[in-house]
C-alpha cells in the first residue's frame, strides 16, 4: 500500500512543521507545494483554500504518523501501522491527563528539561489533544521547547491565530424565485449586459441586495444619470455597483459575397462573462479590490460574499476616517477658541496697561508741576521785592499751575479698573499668532 511507504526527511520535516502550526505552510511558499501535495495524496494533510490561496493542515492520520515517527519502535518490533491503534489510545489518555493538568496548573504547565522520551510523549499528547478535539472550546494549545530546554505548554483563550478561518458559505441564489419577490431596487435596476445575461445578473444583484439588507445596510436604485445598477449604503458611505460584460471576437462569414472568398472581417459578440465593479479604492485604502467576475476557476456567484466584505471594510475605513477628521476639526476649533480667548485676555491686559501708564505719566506730570510751583514760591520769597504788578502776575501763574496739576492728577479722581471696551474680531488679529479671527483656520 502507498500509505505504508515511509516519509523521506523532507516530507517528515514539513509534516512536523504543519502539525506544530506555529509557522503555517501556505501557498506563499511555492517551493513546498510538491511536498505538500505528496503528503495530501497520502491523507496526512489537507489544504484549506481561501481567496485563491491554500494553507496546509494536518489530519488525524498525519498527527498519528508524526507521533510514531517521533518515537520509533525498535527494528525488531512491529511496524508503525500495526500498533497505531494501541499507541493512539495511549496518546489519547496522555492528552486527557495533559489537559487536566493544564487546567489545574492555571493553564500554564512547565516541564523542566524533560528527557527525550518524556518530551516525545508530551508532544504526542499535544498532537492527540488537537486531533481528538480534547482542547476546551474557545481555547487553543501553544508550546515552546520542542527539542531542547524546558517544555512550556499553555492553554490560551480565543481562536488559534495560526488556524485558517472557515471559508464563508456562498450566497444562495434561487433560480426559481419569481421576479415579483426581488428587491424593489433590483427589479428596476439598469443592467448593461446582453439579453441572455439579464436574468442571471438580476438574480446576482438580488442575492447581494438581500444579504446587505440582512446585515442592516441600505439598498437603493442607482441614479439614472450614472452607469451603476445599484447602490449599497453602509455606515453613511454609499457604494455604487456596476455590471460589465466581456466580449469575444469571431470571424464574420456574412462579410463575404462568395464562398471561395477568404473571411477576414471580425464581429464582436458578448462573452456572457460578467464582472461586478465597485469604484476604484481611494488612496490609502490598502489591499482593496474593485472588480469581481467570472473566471476559469470560479463564477461570480462564488465571489458575492467578497464584494459585501469589501463594502463593509471600506465603510468601516471611511467611517473611521470621518471620525478622525471630526476629531482633528474639533481639536483645531478648540485650539482656535483657546487662542481667541487668550488674545482677548491679552488685548484687555494691554488696554489696562496703557491706561495705567497714562495715569502714572499724568501723576508724574502733576508732581513735577507742583514741585515747580513750590520752587517758584520759594524763589519769590527769597528775592528782593518787585513791583506789585509783577508779584500779582507770578502769583496768578502759580495758582493756575497748581489748579492744572490738580486737574491732571489721577489720584484726586480715585481711578478704578477701566471698563472693557467692545472687542471686534479684527482687534484680536495681532494677538492670534497666525490664526484667523473669523474662524478656526490660519490667516
Secondary structure, 3 states (H helix, E strand, C coil): CHHHCCCCHHHHHHHHHHHHCCCCCECCCHHHHHHHHHHHHCCCEEEEEECCEEEEEECHHHHHHHHHHHCCCCCCCCCCCCCHHHHHHHHHHHHHHHHHHHHHCCCEEEECCCCHHHHHHHHHHHHHHHHCCCCCCCEEEEEECCCCCCEEEEEEECCCCCCCCCCCCCCCCCCCCCHHHCCHHHHCCCCCCCHHHHHHHHHHHHHHHHHHHHCCCEEEECCCCCCCCEEEEECCEEEEEEEEEEEEEEECHHHCCCCCCCCCCEEEEEEEEEEEECCCCCCCCCCCCCEEECCCCCCHHHHHHHHHHHHHHHHHHHHHHHHHHHHHHHHHHHHHHHHHHHHHHHHHHHHHHHHHHHHHHHHHHHHHHHHHHHHHHHHHHHCCCCCHHHHHHHHHHHHHHHHHHHHHCHHHHCCCCCCCCCCCHHHHHHHCCCECCCCCCEC
